[in-house]
Amino acid sequence: MIATIERPLTPRSKPAAKPDRAAELRTTISASRLSVWLQCRLKFYFRYVAQIQRLPTANMHAGSTVHSVLQNWNIGRWRREPFAIERFKTLFVSQWTRLQEGTRINWRKEEASERSSSWRALENYFNQTPIGANEKPQAVEVSVEADLSRHGLPTLVGIIDLVRAGARIVDFKLSGKSPSPGHVIHMHELQLTAYGILYRDATGKKESALELHHLVRTKEPKLIVSSMPPSTENQKIRLFRQIESYQVGLARRDFVPSPGFHCAGCEYFTTCRLWCGKGTHA
Ligand code: SF4
C-alpha cells in the first residue's frame, strides 16, 4: 500500500519570487568580481547576473591545474613533507585529466603543447622559487571576509592563495607573457589591496608585503616575482571608491559593453555581438 499525504491545494498561491540577483551581488564583493565589473559591465552581467555558463578555455584549465599543484606543494611544506618533483609531476598529470572530466575544452589540437608548457612553467617555478623548502606557510588557500559596513560598503570576500612566513601574502598567476614591470602593480593593485584588508581584518596585524608570482609559459619558461609593500591608506581609499562605483552601477543596472583588447579573450563575444540593450535593464 502506498501512503499518501494530504496537502492543501494551493492553486492561488503565487509562484516564489525570483531572487533579485543584482541585489544579492551588492551584499558582498570580491577582487575578481570587481575586476570584471571594471573591465566590462556587460561581461559582468553575462557572468554574474544572468549566470550564463561557458566552457572553460584552455588557459582557464591550465591555470586551474597549475593552481591545484601549487596548493598541494604549499600544504606539503605546511606538513613538513619532503619535496619530490616526481610527485608533483604525477599530480599535475592526474589533475590535468581530472579537472576536465564532465566538461569539453576546445583545444584546437593544442592540448599536448598546452600541457607541456604548463608543466615546464611549474617545473621552472619549483627550481627558481624564492620560497625555501623549509619555509612553513602561515596559511594556504584561506577563505576570508571583512565587514566593510562601517564604510557604507558590502562585505569583502576572498580566497588568499598563500600567506608566507613573515606575513607575506602571495598570489600565483599563470601567464602567456611576462608582465610589464612598469604596469604589473598598477594592474593588480586592486586585488593586492583587497588581500591586505582581508588579512588585517582576520589577524589584527599588518601584512609585511604583497607578492605576485607570475609563472610565464613562454618557450623558455620564466618566473617573475613582483612585490608591493603593505597597502597604503591611498590604495585603500582608491579601492573603496571602486567598490562604491560598483554598488551604484549595480543598483542602476548599468550593464553596457566596454570594447577593447580584452574582448579577444572574452567567452561572451558572440552573445555580446547580439546584445542591443534588451534583458539587461529592468
Ligand atoms: S566582448 Fe568585450 S565588450 Fe563584449 S562583453 Fe566581452 S569584454 Fe565586454
py3Dmol code that shows the C-alpha trace and the ligand (Angstrom):
import py3Dmol

protein = """\
ATOM      1  CA  MET A   1       0.000   0.000   0.000  1.00  0.00           C
ATOM      2  CA  ILE A   2       1.262   3.422  -0.887  1.00  0.00           C
ATOM      3  CA  ALA A   3       0.707   6.049   1.788  1.00  0.00           C
ATOM      4  CA  THR A   4      -0.348   9.435   0.536  1.00  0.00           C
ATOM      5  CA  ILE A   5       0.000  12.683   2.359  1.00  0.00           C
ATOM      6  CA  GLU A   6      -2.845  15.109   2.074  1.00  0.00           C
ATOM      7  CA  ARG A   7      -1.640  18.571   1.212  1.00  0.00           C
ATOM      8  CA  PRO A   8      -3.797  21.670   0.976  1.00  0.00           C
ATOM      9  CA  LEU A   9      -4.333  22.722  -2.601  1.00  0.00           C
ATOM     10  CA  THR A  10      -2.565  25.958  -3.343  1.00  0.00           C
ATOM     11  CA  PRO A  11      -3.721  26.930  -6.820  1.00  0.00           C
ATOM     12  CA  ARG A  12      -3.957  30.570  -5.892  1.00  0.00           C
ATOM     13  CA  SER A  13      -0.598  30.801  -4.145  1.00  0.00           C
ATOM     14  CA  LYS A  14       1.876  32.991  -6.048  1.00  0.00           C
ATOM     15  CA  PRO A  15       4.957  31.339  -7.519  1.00  0.00           C
ATOM     16  CA  ALA A  16       8.065  32.015  -5.439  1.00  0.00           C
ATOM     17  CA  ALA A  17       9.564  35.339  -6.476  1.00  0.00           C
ATOM     18  CA  LYS A  18      12.838  35.042  -8.369  1.00  0.00           C
ATOM     19  CA  PRO A  19      15.605  36.400  -6.182  1.00  0.00           C
ATOM     20  CA  ASP A  20      16.962  39.718  -7.422  1.00  0.00           C
ATOM     21  CA  ARG A  21      20.440  38.606  -8.449  1.00  0.00           C
ATOM     22  CA  ALA A  22      21.766  42.158  -8.822  1.00  0.00           C
ATOM     23  CA  ALA A  23      20.616  42.957  -5.265  1.00  0.00           C
ATOM     24  CA  GLU A  24      22.267  39.756  -3.980  1.00  0.00           C
ATOM     25  CA  LEU A  25      25.523  40.745  -5.648  1.00  0.00           C
ATOM     26  CA  ARG A  26      25.511  44.061  -3.787  1.00  0.00           C
ATOM     27  CA  THR A  27      25.786  42.341  -0.388  1.00  0.00           C
ATOM     28  CA  THR A  28      29.344  41.102  -0.969  1.00  0.00           C
ATOM     29  CA  ILE A  29      32.259  41.961  -3.237  1.00  0.00           C
ATOM     30  CA  SER A  30      35.432  40.108  -4.211  1.00  0.00           C
ATOM     31  CA  ALA A  31      38.503  41.391  -6.032  1.00  0.00           C
ATOM     32  CA  SER A  32      37.847  39.135  -9.040  1.00  0.00           C
ATOM     33  CA  ARG A  33      34.203  40.225  -9.355  1.00  0.00           C
ATOM     34  CA  LEU A  34      35.176  43.874  -9.040  1.00  0.00           C
ATOM     35  CA  SER A  35      37.883  43.455 -11.707  1.00  0.00           C
ATOM     36  CA  VAL A  36      35.345  42.040 -14.177  1.00  0.00           C
ATOM     37  CA  TRP A  37      32.977  44.910 -13.346  1.00  0.00           C
ATOM     38  CA  LEU A  38      35.672  47.494 -14.014  1.00  0.00           C
ATOM     39  CA  GLN A  39      36.788  45.751 -17.214  1.00  0.00           C
ATOM     40  CA  CYS A  40      33.341  45.385 -18.806  1.00  0.00           C
ATOM     41  CA  ARG A  41      29.927  45.726 -17.176  1.00  0.00           C
ATOM     42  CA  LEU A  42      28.195  43.704 -19.873  1.00  0.00           C
ATOM     43  CA  LYS A  43      30.597  40.810 -19.329  1.00  0.00           C
ATOM     44  CA  PHE A  44      29.856  41.140 -15.609  1.00  0.00           C
ATOM     45  CA  TYR A  45      26.140  40.908 -16.407  1.00  0.00           C
ATOM     46  CA  PHE A  46      26.558  37.757 -18.526  1.00  0.00           C
ATOM     47  CA  ARG A  47      28.788  36.039 -15.968  1.00  0.00           C
ATOM     48  CA  TYR A  48      27.319  37.006 -12.595  1.00  0.00           C
ATOM     49  CA  VAL A  49      23.762  38.299 -13.113  1.00  0.00           C
ATOM     50  CA  ALA A  50      22.475  36.156 -15.994  1.00  0.00           C
ATOM     51  CA  GLN A  51      24.929  33.409 -14.925  1.00  0.00           C
ATOM     52  CA  ILE A  52      25.464  32.207 -18.483  1.00  0.00           C
ATOM     53  CA  GLN A  53      27.762  29.215 -18.224  1.00  0.00           C
ATOM     54  CA  ARG A  54      30.603  28.887 -20.690  1.00  0.00           C
ATOM     55  CA  LEU A  55      33.007  26.005 -21.159  1.00  0.00           C
ATOM     56  CA  PRO A  56      36.434  26.651 -19.633  1.00  0.00           C
ATOM     57  CA  THR A  57      39.038  27.897 -22.093  1.00  0.00           C
ATOM     58  CA  ALA A  58      42.426  26.203 -22.496  1.00  0.00           C
ATOM     59  CA  ASN A  59      44.015  28.999 -20.436  1.00  0.00           C
ATOM     60  CA  MET A  60      41.486  28.636 -17.642  1.00  0.00           C
ATOM     61  CA  HIS A  61      42.069  24.890 -17.495  1.00  0.00           C
ATOM     62  CA  ALA A  62      45.856  25.294 -17.445  1.00  0.00           C
ATOM     63  CA  GLY A  63      45.540  27.906 -14.655  1.00  0.00           C
ATOM     64  CA  SER A  64      43.293  25.662 -12.530  1.00  0.00           C
ATOM     65  CA  THR A  65      45.631  22.688 -12.905  1.00  0.00           C
ATOM     66  CA  VAL A  66      48.773  24.656 -12.019  1.00  0.00           C
ATOM     67  CA  HIS A  67      46.948  26.259  -9.114  1.00  0.00           C
ATOM     68  CA  SER A  68      45.919  22.911  -7.653  1.00  0.00           C
ATOM     69  CA  VAL A  69      49.515  21.604  -7.839  1.00  0.00           C
ATOM     70  CA  LEU A  70      50.847  24.751  -6.113  1.00  0.00           C
ATOM     71  CA  GLN A  71      48.208  24.367  -3.421  1.00  0.00           C
ATOM     72  CA  ASN A  72      49.407  20.805  -2.773  1.00  0.00           C
ATOM     73  CA  TRP A  73      53.026  21.989  -2.692  1.00  0.00           C
ATOM     74  CA  ASN A  74      52.128  24.650  -0.092  1.00  0.00           C
ATOM     75  CA  ILE A  75      50.211  22.141   2.022  1.00  0.00           C
ATOM     76  CA  GLY A  76      53.177  19.726   1.751  1.00  0.00           C
ATOM     77  CA  ARG A  77      55.506  22.364   3.264  1.00  0.00           C
ATOM     78  CA  TRP A  78      52.912  23.016   5.949  1.00  0.00           C
ATOM     79  CA  ARG A  79      53.048  19.310   6.833  1.00  0.00           C
ATOM     80  CA  ARG A  80      56.843  19.291   6.593  1.00  0.00           C
ATOM     81  CA  GLU A  81      56.766  16.685   3.813  1.00  0.00           C
ATOM     82  CA  PRO A  82      59.990  16.267   1.801  1.00  0.00           C
ATOM     83  CA  PHE A  83      59.894  17.805  -1.683  1.00  0.00           C
ATOM     84  CA  ALA A  84      59.926  15.368  -4.616  1.00  0.00           C
ATOM     85  CA  ILE A  85      59.470  16.774  -8.118  1.00  0.00           C
ATOM     86  CA  GLU A  86      58.203  13.436  -9.461  1.00  0.00           C
ATOM     87  CA  ARG A  87      55.324  13.505  -7.022  1.00  0.00           C
ATOM     88  CA  PHE A  88      54.213  16.890  -8.351  1.00  0.00           C
ATOM     89  CA  LYS A  89      54.627  15.806 -11.943  1.00  0.00           C
ATOM     90  CA  THR A  90      52.356  12.821 -11.289  1.00  0.00           C
ATOM     91  CA  LEU A  91      49.869  15.101  -9.554  1.00  0.00           C
ATOM     92  CA  PHE A  92      49.984  17.586 -12.450  1.00  0.00           C
ATOM     93  CA  VAL A  93      49.228  14.838 -14.996  1.00  0.00           C
ATOM     94  CA  SER A  94      46.331  13.422 -12.960  1.00  0.00           C
ATOM     95  CA  GLN A  95      44.843  16.874 -12.240  1.00  0.00           C
ATOM     96  CA  TRP A  96      45.107  17.824 -15.920  1.00  0.00           C
ATOM     97  CA  THR A  97      42.793  14.897 -16.727  1.00  0.00           C
ATOM     98  CA  ARG A  98      40.566  15.071 -13.662  1.00  0.00           C
ATOM     99  CA  LEU A  99      39.762  18.773 -13.936  1.00  0.00           C
ATOM    100  CA  GLN A 100      38.385  18.397 -17.447  1.00  0.00           C
ATOM    101  CA  GLU A 101      36.075  15.489 -16.614  1.00  0.00           C
ATOM    102  CA  GLY A 102      32.452  16.384 -17.356  1.00  0.00           C
ATOM    103  CA  THR A 103      33.377  19.371 -19.485  1.00  0.00           C
ATOM    104  CA  ARG A 104      34.605  19.946 -23.022  1.00  0.00           C
ATOM    105  CA  ILE A 105      37.516  22.206 -23.802  1.00  0.00           C
ATOM    106  CA  ASN A 106      38.173  23.403 -27.321  1.00  0.00           C
ATOM    107  CA  TRP A 107      41.865  22.566 -27.523  1.00  0.00           C
ATOM    108  CA  ARG A 108      42.186  23.369 -31.217  1.00  0.00           C
ATOM    109  CA  LYS A 109      44.534  20.358 -31.408  1.00  0.00           C
ATOM    110  CA  GLU A 110      46.886  22.117 -28.960  1.00  0.00           C
ATOM    111  CA  GLU A 111      46.287  20.098 -25.796  1.00  0.00           C
ATOM    112  CA  ALA A 112      49.721  18.424 -25.800  1.00  0.00           C
ATOM    113  CA  SER A 113      51.587  21.728 -26.164  1.00  0.00           C
ATOM    114  CA  GLU A 114      49.337  23.452 -23.586  1.00  0.00           C
ATOM    115  CA  ARG A 115      50.040  20.672 -21.093  1.00  0.00           C
ATOM    116  CA  SER A 116      53.744  20.670 -21.820  1.00  0.00           C
ATOM    117  CA  SER A 117      54.174  24.472 -21.497  1.00  0.00           C
ATOM    118  CA  SER A 118      52.157  24.458 -18.255  1.00  0.00           C
ATOM    119  CA  TRP A 119      54.292  21.741 -16.720  1.00  0.00           C
ATOM    120  CA  ARG A 120      57.534  23.431 -17.829  1.00  0.00           C
ATOM    121  CA  ALA A 121      56.399  26.696 -16.196  1.00  0.00           C
ATOM    122  CA  LEU A 122      55.641  24.796 -12.999  1.00  0.00           C
ATOM    123  CA  GLU A 123      58.925  22.884 -13.064  1.00  0.00           C
ATOM    124  CA  ASN A 124      60.785  26.163 -13.597  1.00  0.00           C
ATOM    125  CA  TYR A 125      58.884  27.634 -10.657  1.00  0.00           C
ATOM    126  CA  PHE A 126      59.973  24.807  -8.369  1.00  0.00           C
ATOM    127  CA  ASN A 127      63.596  25.406  -9.442  1.00  0.00           C
ATOM    128  CA  GLN A 128      63.527  29.181  -9.075  1.00  0.00           C
ATOM    129  CA  THR A 129      61.022  29.895  -6.327  1.00  0.00           C
ATOM    130  CA  PRO A 130      62.140  32.314  -3.610  1.00  0.00           C
ATOM    131  CA  ILE A 131      60.203  30.191  -1.093  1.00  0.00           C
ATOM    132  CA  GLY A 132      62.586  27.927   0.791  1.00  0.00           C
ATOM    133  CA  ALA A 133      61.832  24.204   1.024  1.00  0.00           C
ATOM    134  CA  ASN A 134      61.666  24.526   4.815  1.00  0.00           C
ATOM    135  CA  GLU A 135      59.572  27.685   4.884  1.00  0.00           C
ATOM    136  CA  LYS A 136      56.315  26.780   6.625  1.00  0.00           C
ATOM    137  CA  PRO A 137      53.312  28.770   5.350  1.00  0.00           C
ATOM    138  CA  GLN A 138      51.131  30.805   7.695  1.00  0.00           C
ATOM    139  CA  ALA A 139      48.051  29.958   5.642  1.00  0.00           C
ATOM    140  CA  VAL A 140      47.165  28.192   2.389  1.00  0.00           C
ATOM    141  CA  GLU A 141      44.061  28.840   0.230  1.00  0.00           C
ATOM    142  CA  VAL A 142      42.367  30.573   3.108  1.00  0.00           C
ATOM    143  CA  SER A 143      38.845  31.899   2.685  1.00  0.00           C
ATOM    144  CA  VAL A 144      38.417  35.259   4.431  1.00  0.00           C
ATOM    145  CA  GLU A 145      35.928  38.085   4.671  1.00  0.00           C
ATOM    146  CA  ALA A 146      35.857  41.618   6.102  1.00  0.00           C
ATOM    147  CA  ASP A 147      32.737  43.538   7.097  1.00  0.00           C
ATOM    148  CA  LEU A 148      33.043  46.996   5.496  1.00  0.00           C
ATOM    149  CA  SER A 149      29.597  48.212   6.580  1.00  0.00           C
ATOM    150  CA  ARG A 150      31.131  50.993   8.708  1.00  0.00           C
ATOM    151  CA  HIS A 151      32.349  52.460   5.415  1.00  0.00           C
ATOM    152  CA  GLY A 152      28.909  52.017   3.830  1.00  0.00           C
ATOM    153  CA  LEU A 153      30.261  49.142   1.729  1.00  0.00           C
ATOM    154  CA  PRO A 154      29.398  45.440   1.309  1.00  0.00           C
ATOM    155  CA  THR A 155      31.330  42.570   2.875  1.00  0.00           C
ATOM    156  CA  LEU A 156      34.656  41.997   1.171  1.00  0.00           C
ATOM    157  CA  VAL A 157      35.320  38.292   0.496  1.00  0.00           C
ATOM    158  CA  GLY A 158      38.276  36.449  -0.975  1.00  0.00           C
ATOM    159  CA  ILE A 159      40.498  33.381  -1.015  1.00  0.00           C
ATOM    160  CA  ILE A 160      44.196  34.056  -0.456  1.00  0.00           C
ATOM    161  CA  ASP A 161      46.497  31.573  -2.255  1.00  0.00           C
ATOM    162  CA  LEU A 162      49.300  31.700   0.316  1.00  0.00           C
ATOM    163  CA  VAL A 163      50.477  33.653   3.338  1.00  0.00           C
ATOM    164  CA  ARG A 164      54.208  33.070   3.666  1.00  0.00           C
ATOM    165  CA  ALA A 165      56.155  33.145   6.904  1.00  0.00           C
ATOM    166  CA  GLY A 166      56.614  36.760   7.962  1.00  0.00           C
ATOM    167  CA  ALA A 167      53.122  37.750   6.740  1.00  0.00           C
ATOM    168  CA  ARG A 168      53.974  37.940   3.028  1.00  0.00           C
ATOM    169  CA  ILE A 169      50.798  37.484   1.006  1.00  0.00           C
ATOM    170  CA  VAL A 170      51.276  35.683  -2.324  1.00  0.00           C
ATOM    171  CA  ASP A 171      49.054  35.353  -5.371  1.00  0.00           C
ATOM    172  CA  PHE A 172      50.072  32.921  -8.148  1.00  0.00           C
ATOM    173  CA  LYS A 173      49.423  33.714 -11.800  1.00  0.00           C
ATOM    174  CA  LEU A 174      49.979  31.529 -14.860  1.00  0.00           C
ATOM    175  CA  SER A 175      50.552  33.755 -17.842  1.00  0.00           C
ATOM    176  CA  GLY A 176      51.410  33.501 -21.543  1.00  0.00           C
ATOM    177  CA  LYS A 177      53.721  36.511 -21.459  1.00  0.00           C
ATOM    178  CA  SER A 178      55.849  38.387 -18.968  1.00  0.00           C
ATOM    179  CA  PRO A 179      54.043  41.116 -17.045  1.00  0.00           C
ATOM    180  CA  SER A 180      55.181  44.635 -17.825  1.00  0.00           C
ATOM    181  CA  PRO A 181      57.435  45.811 -14.948  1.00  0.00           C
ATOM    182  CA  GLY A 182      56.004  49.338 -15.165  1.00  0.00           C
ATOM    183  CA  HIS A 183      52.391  48.204 -15.004  1.00  0.00           C
ATOM    184  CA  VAL A 184      52.216  44.965 -13.050  1.00  0.00           C
ATOM    185  CA  ILE A 185      51.424  46.592  -9.697  1.00  0.00           C
ATOM    186  CA  HIS A 186      49.009  49.062 -11.295  1.00  0.00           C
ATOM    187  CA  MET A 187      47.189  46.131 -12.955  1.00  0.00           C
ATOM    188  CA  HIS A 188      46.913  44.058  -9.769  1.00  0.00           C
ATOM    189  CA  GLU A 189      46.810  46.714  -7.052  1.00  0.00           C
ATOM    190  CA  LEU A 190      43.068  46.270  -6.523  1.00  0.00           C
ATOM    191  CA  GLN A 191      43.459  42.569  -5.767  1.00  0.00           C
ATOM    192  CA  LEU A 192      46.551  43.010  -3.568  1.00  0.00           C
ATOM    193  CA  THR A 193      44.965  45.859  -1.588  1.00  0.00           C
ATOM    194  CA  ALA A 194      41.856  43.731  -1.040  1.00  0.00           C
ATOM    195  CA  TYR A 195      44.020  40.874   0.277  1.00  0.00           C
ATOM    196  CA  GLY A 196      45.801  43.271   2.644  1.00  0.00           C
ATOM    197  CA  ILE A 197      42.459  44.438   4.063  1.00  0.00           C
ATOM    198  CA  LEU A 198      41.252  40.844   4.441  1.00  0.00           C
ATOM    199  CA  TYR A 199      44.474  39.782   6.153  1.00  0.00           C
ATOM    200  CA  ARG A 200      44.407  42.689   8.617  1.00  0.00           C
ATOM    201  CA  ASP A 201      40.767  42.075   9.441  1.00  0.00           C
ATOM    202  CA  ALA A 202      41.345  38.350  10.050  1.00  0.00           C
ATOM    203  CA  THR A 203      44.569  38.649  12.079  1.00  0.00           C
ATOM    204  CA  GLY A 204      44.584  42.166  13.547  1.00  0.00           C
ATOM    205  CA  LYS A 205      48.108  42.531  12.066  1.00  0.00           C
ATOM    206  CA  LYS A 206      49.511  44.273   9.025  1.00  0.00           C
ATOM    207  CA  GLU A 207      50.939  42.210   6.167  1.00  0.00           C
ATOM    208  CA  SER A 208      54.668  42.764   5.548  1.00  0.00           C
ATOM    209  CA  ALA A 209      54.463  42.542   1.730  1.00  0.00           C
ATOM    210  CA  LEU A 210      52.163  41.595  -1.124  1.00  0.00           C
ATOM    211  CA  GLU A 211      53.694  39.414  -3.839  1.00  0.00           C
ATOM    212  CA  LEU A 212      52.703  38.274  -7.297  1.00  0.00           C
ATOM    213  CA  HIS A 213      54.423  35.143  -8.587  1.00  0.00           C
ATOM    214  CA  HIS A 214      53.961  35.026 -12.369  1.00  0.00           C
ATOM    215  CA  LEU A 215      54.728  31.620 -13.897  1.00  0.00           C
ATOM    216  CA  VAL A 216      55.304  32.567 -17.514  1.00  0.00           C
ATOM    217  CA  ARG A 217      54.599  29.903 -20.148  1.00  0.00           C
ATOM    218  CA  THR A 218      56.935  31.163 -22.843  1.00  0.00           C
ATOM    219  CA  LYS A 219      59.253  28.890 -24.856  1.00  0.00           C
ATOM    220  CA  GLU A 220      61.839  29.454 -22.156  1.00  0.00           C
ATOM    221  CA  PRO A 221      59.677  29.463 -19.028  1.00  0.00           C
ATOM    222  CA  LYS A 222      60.227  32.302 -16.589  1.00  0.00           C
ATOM    223  CA  LEU A 223      59.348  33.248 -13.059  1.00  0.00           C
ATOM    224  CA  ILE A 224      58.657  36.930 -12.394  1.00  0.00           C
ATOM    225  CA  VAL A 225      58.161  37.901  -8.759  1.00  0.00           C
ATOM    226  CA  SER A 226      56.684  41.378  -8.207  1.00  0.00           C
ATOM    227  CA  SER A 227      56.402  42.755  -4.716  1.00  0.00           C
ATOM    228  CA  MET A 228      54.364  45.590  -3.262  1.00  0.00           C
ATOM    229  CA  PRO A 229      54.837  46.991   0.255  1.00  0.00           C
ATOM    230  CA  PRO A 230      51.851  46.858   2.645  1.00  0.00           C
ATOM    231  CA  SER A 231      48.943  48.672   1.048  1.00  0.00           C
ATOM    232  CA  THR A 232      48.638  52.358   1.904  1.00  0.00           C
ATOM    233  CA  GLU A 233      45.679  54.450   3.015  1.00  0.00           C
ATOM    234  CA  ASN A 234      45.521  55.946  -0.500  1.00  0.00           C
ATOM    235  CA  GLN A 235      45.305  52.495  -2.076  1.00  0.00           C
ATOM    236  CA  LYS A 236      42.567  51.549   0.369  1.00  0.00           C
ATOM    237  CA  ILE A 237      40.552  54.673  -0.466  1.00  0.00           C
ATOM    238  CA  ARG A 238      41.057  54.028  -4.171  1.00  0.00           C
ATOM    239  CA  LEU A 239      39.642  50.505  -3.714  1.00  0.00           C
ATOM    240  CA  PHE A 240      36.708  51.778  -1.653  1.00  0.00           C
ATOM    241  CA  ARG A 241      35.795  54.312  -4.381  1.00  0.00           C
ATOM    242  CA  GLN A 242      35.835  51.486  -6.941  1.00  0.00           C
ATOM    243  CA  ILE A 243      33.529  49.396  -4.727  1.00  0.00           C
ATOM    244  CA  GLU A 244      31.192  52.397  -4.370  1.00  0.00           C
ATOM    245  CA  SER A 245      31.049  52.723  -8.154  1.00  0.00           C
ATOM    246  CA  TYR A 246      30.177  49.000  -8.320  1.00  0.00           C
ATOM    247  CA  GLN A 247      27.355  49.480  -5.808  1.00  0.00           C
ATOM    248  CA  VAL A 248      25.853  52.451  -7.630  1.00  0.00           C
ATOM    249  CA  GLY A 249      26.250  50.892 -11.085  1.00  0.00           C
ATOM    250  CA  LEU A 250      24.663  47.591 -10.000  1.00  0.00           C
ATOM    251  CA  ALA A 251      21.698  49.414  -8.438  1.00  0.00           C
ATOM    252  CA  ARG A 252      21.204  51.265 -11.742  1.00  0.00           C
ATOM    253  CA  ARG A 253      21.711  48.042 -13.742  1.00  0.00           C
ATOM    254  CA  ASP A 254      24.345  49.904 -15.683  1.00  0.00           C
ATOM    255  CA  PHE A 255      25.373  46.966 -17.878  1.00  0.00           C
ATOM    256  CA  VAL A 256      26.988  48.332 -21.024  1.00  0.00           C
ATOM    257  CA  PRO A 257      29.744  46.877 -23.229  1.00  0.00           C
ATOM    258  CA  SER A 258      33.301  48.228 -22.988  1.00  0.00           C
ATOM    259  CA  PRO A 259      35.033  47.020 -26.171  1.00  0.00           C
ATOM    260  CA  GLY A 260      38.818  46.804 -26.049  1.00  0.00           C
ATOM    261  CA  PHE A 261      41.802  44.467 -26.402  1.00  0.00           C
ATOM    262  CA  HIS A 262      40.366  42.306 -23.608  1.00  0.00           C
ATOM    263  CA  CYS A 263      37.465  41.268 -25.923  1.00  0.00           C
ATOM    264  CA  ALA A 264      39.850  38.850 -27.679  1.00  0.00           C
ATOM    265  CA  GLY A 265      39.706  36.584 -24.607  1.00  0.00           C
ATOM    266  CA  CYS A 266      36.032  37.153 -23.739  1.00  0.00           C
ATOM    267  CA  GLU A 267      33.955  33.994 -23.566  1.00  0.00           C
ATOM    268  CA  TYR A 268      30.782  36.038 -24.268  1.00  0.00           C
ATOM    269  CA  PHE A 269      31.945  37.620 -27.523  1.00  0.00           C
ATOM    270  CA  THR A 270      29.161  36.095 -29.672  1.00  0.00           C
ATOM    271  CA  THR A 271      26.446  36.879 -27.123  1.00  0.00           C
ATOM    272  CA  CYS A 272      27.815  40.398 -26.820  1.00  0.00           C
ATOM    273  CA  ARG A 273      27.614  40.997 -30.580  1.00  0.00           C
ATOM    274  CA  LEU A 274      23.885  40.184 -30.434  1.00  0.00           C
ATOM    275  CA  TRP A 275      23.187  42.445 -27.439  1.00  0.00           C
ATOM    276  CA  CYS A 276      21.071  45.519 -28.078  1.00  0.00           C
ATOM    277  CA  GLY A 277      20.185  46.573 -24.540  1.00  0.00           C
ATOM    278  CA  LYS A 278      17.315  44.137 -24.023  1.00  0.00           C
ATOM    279  CA  GLY A 279      17.228  41.979 -20.906  1.00  0.00           C
ATOM    280  CA  THR A 280      19.997  43.707 -19.039  1.00  0.00           C
ATOM    281  CA  HIS A 281      17.911  46.673 -17.945  1.00  0.00           C
ATOM    282  CA  ALA A 282      14.951  46.425 -15.579  1.00  0.00           C
TER     283      ALA A 282
END
"""
ligand_1 = """\
8
SF4
S 33.203 41.043 -25.981
Fe 34.162 42.823 -24.956
S 32.534 44.357 -24.818
Fe 31.569 42.364 -25.197
S 31.047 41.520 -23.197
Fe 33.036 40.722 -23.766
S 34.514 42.138 -22.841
Fe 32.525 43.189 -22.912
"""
view = py3Dmol.view(width=600, height=400)
view.addModel(protein, "pdb")
view.setStyle({"model": 0}, {"cartoon": {"style": "trace"}})
view.addModel(ligand_1, "xyz")
view.setStyle({"model": 1}, {"stick": {}})
view.zoomTo()
view.show()
